[in-house]
Amino acid sequence: MIPGEFTYHRPSSVAEAVAILANHGDEARPLSGGHSLIPMMKLRMAAPEHLVDLGGIAALKGMSEDENVITIGAMTTQHELINSELLSAKLPIISETSLLIADPQIRYMGTLGGNVANGDPGNDMPGLMQCLDASYVLTGPDGEREVKARDFYEAAYFTALAPEELLSAVKVPVPPAGHGYAYEKLKRKVGDYATAAAAVILTMSGTTVETCSVALTNVADTPLYAADASRLLTGSTLDADTISRAVAAAEAITDPASDGRGPAEYRTKMAGVMMQRALARAAERANA
Ligand SMILES: Cc1cc2nc3c(=O)[nH]c(=O)nc-3n(C[C@H](O)[C@H](O)[C@H](O)COP(=O)(O)OP(=O)(O)OC[C@H]3O[C@@H](n4cnc5c(N)ncnc54)[C@H](O)[C@@H]3O)c2cc1C
């Protein structure tokens, strides 16, 4: 239960952090809130020789809005996401989802960047970012590149991030005013990871769905953007037949593990149930 030995670095700029990562390659790991990495180190499932603490880099904090895109610094904590007036006004689903993560102590330290870079299928933010069609800004020795959340996740703990890169910010397009939203998460107890969870963003024109986006959490090795389900729902009136076809399409892309959260078949069905609940709540909120 005691981590292996490591050298601790505390850079004060992104360039300095990237230089340390580039110097040490696979032997170095960024440290953000530490609420995923430190437990892994204690269990000796991770044993980095160099820890690069991002806590001293002011440029990784804060939020700004430009041309309907909100850019959130990687070191923004889950607590700050919950309390942000900008997000409450423009992207309330981010605050709603953050509130369902772990407990207040973890949310004070856990960061958006750490949550999305981690690659743990149990993390809630990656599926939400896929639902919102967000992009991640990755900064390395040769500068910045952007990767869509929908293209970032390759397998459990494998992502498009190179060892010498930092995830420096998340860019989220703001859905139209009056959009409906909901994140529904089934968990065994407060503070638990999801048995299954679903994010829905939609816009309505009268009783017809104009746009719809659905994503699922913790029912496969990666978060899942439910493209077919989203397409089926778009243009519908959310009638029972379309919903059941969309739920079947979403369930079909799941591949959960059977574990302490339940057998695979149960978790797949719960993904469908979470999606239906999220859809109903999002539709109720649209234009409200
Ligand atoms: C008891 C408990 C319950 C939890 N429940 C939930 C839950 O329900 N839902 C949920 O989503 N999370 C949950 N978490 C995880 C928590 O939200 C973590 O804080 C989060 O997953 C990781 O963020 P962090 O800032 O702590 O990152 P760290 O632990 O510091 O880092 C995580 C990983 O990402 C890498 N990394 C971190 N920041 C960057 C960066 N900027 N660029 C590149 N790589 C980076 C690190 O090297 C490491 O590999 C729980 C944690 C605990 C301990």
The ligand as a Tripos MOL2 file, in Angstrom:
@<TRIPOS>MOLECULE
LIG
   53    58     1     0     0
SMALL
NO_CHARGES

@<TRIPOS>ATOM
      1 C1        -13.2780    6.6450   -4.0500 C.3       1 LIG1
      2 C2        -13.2490    7.2610   -5.4190 C.ar      1 LIG1
      3 C3        -14.4150    7.3280   -6.1510 C.ar      1 LIG1
      4 C4        -14.4110    7.8820   -7.4210 C.ar      1 LIG1
      5 N1        -15.5910    7.9140   -8.1350 N.ar      1 LIG1
      6 C5        -15.5820    8.4370   -9.3710 C.ar      1 LIG1
      7 C6        -16.7800    8.4750  -10.1440 C.ar      1 LIG1
      8 O1        -17.8490    8.0730   -9.7170 O.2       1 LIG1
      9 N2        -16.7060    9.0150  -11.3860 N.ar      1 LIG1
     10 C7        -15.5400    9.5100  -11.9150 C.ar      1 LIG1
     11 O2        -15.5540    9.9890  -13.0340 O.2       1 LIG1
     12 N3        -14.4030    9.4770  -11.2030 N.ar      1 LIG1
     13 C8        -14.3920    8.9600   -9.9570 C.ar      1 LIG1
     14 N4        -13.2210    8.9450   -9.2390 N.ar      1 LIG1
     15 C9        -11.9900    9.4230   -9.8820 C.3       1 LIG1
     16 C10       -11.7910   10.9190   -9.6760 C.3       1 LIG1
     17 O3        -12.7980   11.6600  -10.3400 O.3       1 LIG1
     18 C11       -10.4070   11.3250  -10.1960 C.3       1 LIG1
     19 O4        -10.1030   12.5270   -9.5870 O.3       1 LIG1
     20 C12       -10.2750   11.4680  -11.6940 C.3       1 LIG1
     21 O5        -10.5870   10.2940  -12.3850 O.3       1 LIG1
     22 C13        -8.8330   11.7490  -12.1030 C.3       1 LIG1
     23 O6         -8.5830   13.0830  -11.9810 O.3       1 LIG1
     24 P1         -7.3300   13.5790  -11.1840 P.3       1 LIG1
     25 O7         -7.2480   15.0350  -11.4160 O.co2     1 LIG1
     26 O8         -7.4100   13.1050   -9.7910 O.co2     1 LIG1
     27 O9         -6.1390   12.8800  -12.0000 O.3       1 LIG1
     28 P2         -4.8440   12.0310  -11.5320 P.3       1 LIG1
     29 O10        -5.2520   10.9590  -10.5920 O.co2     1 LIG1
     30 O11        -3.8150   12.9990  -11.0730 O.co2     1 LIG1
     31 O12        -4.4210   11.4380  -12.9160 O.3       1 LIG1
     32 C14        -5.1420   10.3950  -13.5650 C.3       1 LIG1
     33 C15        -4.3830    9.9250  -14.8050 C.3       1 LIG1
     34 O13        -4.4180   10.9020  -15.8250 O.3       1 LIG1
     35 C16        -3.0970   11.3860  -16.1260 C.3       1 LIG1
     36 N5         -3.2320   12.8440  -16.2200 N.ar      1 LIG1
     37 C17        -3.7400   13.6570  -15.2570 C.ar      1 LIG1
     38 N6         -3.8210   14.9160  -15.7160 N.ar      1 LIG1
     39 C18        -3.3290   14.8980  -16.9820 C.ar      1 LIG1
     40 C19        -3.1630   15.8800  -17.9880 C.ar      1 LIG1
     41 N7         -3.5400   17.1550  -17.7860 N.pl3     1 LIG1
     42 N8         -2.6370   15.5060  -19.1670 N.ar      1 LIG1
     43 C20        -2.2830   14.2220  -19.4000 C.ar      1 LIG1
     44 N9         -2.4250   13.2300  -18.4990 N.ar      1 LIG1
     45 C21        -2.9540   13.5710  -17.3080 C.ar      1 LIG1
     46 C22        -2.2180   10.9510  -14.9680 C.3       1 LIG1
     47 O14        -0.8660   10.7680  -15.3640 O.3       1 LIG1
     48 C23        -2.8900    9.6520  -14.5740 C.3       1 LIG1
     49 O15        -2.5000    8.6170  -15.4400 O.3       1 LIG1
     50 C24       -13.1990    8.4040   -7.9700 C.ar      1 LIG1
     51 C25       -12.0200    8.3620   -7.2100 C.ar      1 LIG1
     52 C26       -12.0290    7.7940   -5.9580 C.ar      1 LIG1
     53 C27       -10.7520    7.7600   -5.1870 C.3       1 LIG1
@<TRIPOS>BOND
     1     1     2 1
     2     2     3 ar
     3     2    52 ar
     4     3     4 ar
     5     4     5 ar
     6     4    50 ar
     7     5     6 ar
     8     6     7 ar
     9     6    13 1
    10     7     8 2
    11     7     9 ar
    12     9    10 ar
    13    10    11 2
    14    10    12 ar
    15    12    13 ar
    16    13    14 ar
    17    14    15 1
    18    14    50 ar
    19    15    16 1
    20    16    17 1
    21    16    18 1
    22    18    19 1
    23    18    20 1
    24    20    21 1
    25    20    22 1
    26    22    23 1
    27    23    24 1
    28    24    25 2
    29    24    26 1
    30    24    27 1
    31    27    28 1
    32    28    29 2
    33    28    30 1
    34    28    31 1
    35    31    32 1
    36    32    33 1
    37    33    34 1
    38    33    48 1
    39    34    35 1
    40    35    36 1
    41    35    46 1
    42    36    37 ar
    43    36    45 ar
    44    37    38 ar
    45    38    39 ar
    46    39    40 ar
    47    39    45 ar
    48    40    41 1
    49    40    42 ar
    50    42    43 ar
    51    43    44 ar
    52    44    45 ar
    53    46    47 1
    54    46    48 1
    55    48    49 1
    56    50    51 ar
    57    51    52 ar
    58    52    53 1
@<TRIPOS>SUBSTRUCTURE
     1 LIG1         1 GROUP 0 **** ****
